[in-house]
Amino acid sequence: MSVRIILASGSPRRRSLMEQAGVPCEVMESGADETIGGAPDVQVEALAIRKAQTVRLRVLEDAVIIAADTLVAIDGRVLGKPADTAEAFAMLQALRGRRHTVYTGVALIRTGGSADQMHSFVESADVIFRELSDDDIHAYIATGEPFDKAGGYGVQERGGALVEKVEGEYTTVVGLPMPRLLRALADMGVWVES
């Protein structure tokens, strides 16, 4: 069955993961308010649901809306996207030589039929950073990459050089856990043809 798939995210990394998995989609940014509190797993799931529901208000025909949110947590502290160079430096300094957890929440809404179907989940993966000097951190910040990424780094880009090891599903760290997402789509009757 062919159905319109909408990715409620402006993230080029999430769109790239969808393309690599052979999932045709269109992008419709939610613009949802991302202010929220709570434990990291609760935050990412609630924000993913909020983003999906915001886009749902603009979709009138049969479709599947996919939204996601990603956060980094270390020592009970949640690291979102750094606001400036000083915050990016502080985040990366806190992560260097240490293990942290990346949480990605995903929400899917299937429209059409008598009622919408909604499914959401959270996946997490641990990331271990290499020992980094202050110069290493400043050089990475100078690339400009940290500012639109939770925790101030992107594992799939130059930030991969900061990482010693990923324990868990790599795509969770990138921002869209593809194996679990593909299973969720199948559960909604959407099978991706390879």
N, C-alpha and C positions, 0 to 999 in steps of 0.2 A: 504494500500500500504506500502510495506516495503522499506525503504530507509536508506542508510548509514547516520548516524548522527555523526558529528565530533565536539567535544568540543575543541575550539581553546584556551585552557587555561590549565596551569599546576596546577591550584588551586585544592587541594584535597577537599575543601569545596564545590566548584561548582560541581565537579564530584559526590560528595556524594548527593547533592540536586537532580541531574539528576537521580541517582540510586533510591533514595527514591520516586521519582515521577514515577518510572517505565519506564524511557526513556533510552533505551540502547544506549550507545555512546562509541566512542573511543576518546582518547585524542591526540591532535596534537598541541603542543605549537607553538605559532606564532613567537616568538622572535622579534616581531615588536618593533620599537623605540617608547618609551612611553613619549617622550619629547613633550609637547604641552602646550599651554596657553589658556586663556579664562575663562569664567564662568564655574563653576563645571559641570552643566548639559551639556554644549557644549563640555567640555573636555571628559567626560565619553562616550558620544555618538561618538565623532570623533575617540577616541582611540579604541572603540569596532569595529567600521567600519574598521579602519586600521588593526586591528588584524585579522578580518574575511577575508579581502582582501589579506593579506599576506599569510594566509593558503590556500586561493582559488587558488593561483598560483601553489600549489603543488597537487591539487586534480583534477584528470582528468575525473572521472566517476560521475554519478548522486549521489548527496549527499546534505545534509543540514549542513552548517557550522554555528556554534553558537559561538560567541565571546562576552566577557563582560569586563567591567572595572568599578571599584568602587572607589569613593573618599569620604572623609569626609570634611565638610565645617562648620566653625564656625566664626562668626564676619567678614564675607567676606574673610576669609583666607581658602585656600585649604590645607588639610593635606593628604599627600600621605603616603607611607611607610617610617617609620623612618630609617635613615641611621645608627644610633648608639644609645647607651644607653642615652646619653644626649638629643638627639632629641626626643626619645621615652618618656623620663621623661617630657620634655617641652610640648609635645602634650597632654599627659594624665593629666598634671597639668592644662592645658587650658580647658580641657573637664570636670574636676571634678565639680560636683554639678550643671552642666549646660546642656542646650539643644543644640544639634547640628543636622545637617542634613546629611544623608548618601545618596549619589546619585549612582545609578548603571545604566550604559548604556549597551544596548544589541544590537547586530547586527546579523542578520541571512541572509545567502546567500544560495539560492536553485539553485544548478547547474543542468545542463541537459536541454533538450528542445532547443528551438531556441535561447533563451537568459536567462541569470541568472536573478533570482528574488531576490531583496534585500529588507529587512525591518529592520528598527532600531527604538528604543524607549528608553526613560529614565524614570525610576521610582525613587521616593525618599521616605524616611521615616525619621521621627524625633526620636532621641534617647536622653533620659535624663539620665545623669550619677548620681550616688550616690555621696554624699560628701565623699571624700577619703583623708586619711592622706598621707603625703609623704612616710611613711613606707608602706602603702597599695600599693602605686604606685611602690616603689622599689621592693616589694615582687612580684608583677605581672611581672615587667620587668625581674626579675630573672628566671621566667619560660621560657623565650626565645620566648614567643608567639608574642610579639609586632612587630617583625622585618619584617614579610612578609604580614602585614595587614595595609590597609589604616587607618589612625588615630591612629595606634599603638595598636589596640585591636581586638579581635575576639569574637563577641557576642555569638557564638555557642560553644565556648570552655571556658577556665577558665575566660576569659574576661567577660563572662556573669555576673560574680559576681560584676563587676563594674557598671552594668546598673540597674537603677531604673525602667525604663519603655521604651518600644518601641511603638511609635505611627505610625502605617502604617504596611505595609507588612513585616513581619520578614525576609523572604527570600531575600528581597531587601538589608537588612543590612548585611546578610551573603555574598551576592555577586551575586545572580542570582534570579531575581523576577519570581518565578515559575508560578503563575497564569497567568501573562501576557505572559510569554514565551510559555506556553502550548496553549494559544489562538493564538499566532503568528504562531506556528507550524501548528495548525488546519487550519488557513487561507492559509497556503502554501500546504494544502492537506495532511499533516502528522498528523495522529491521533494516540495518544498513547493508547495502549490497557492496561487496568489495570488487 
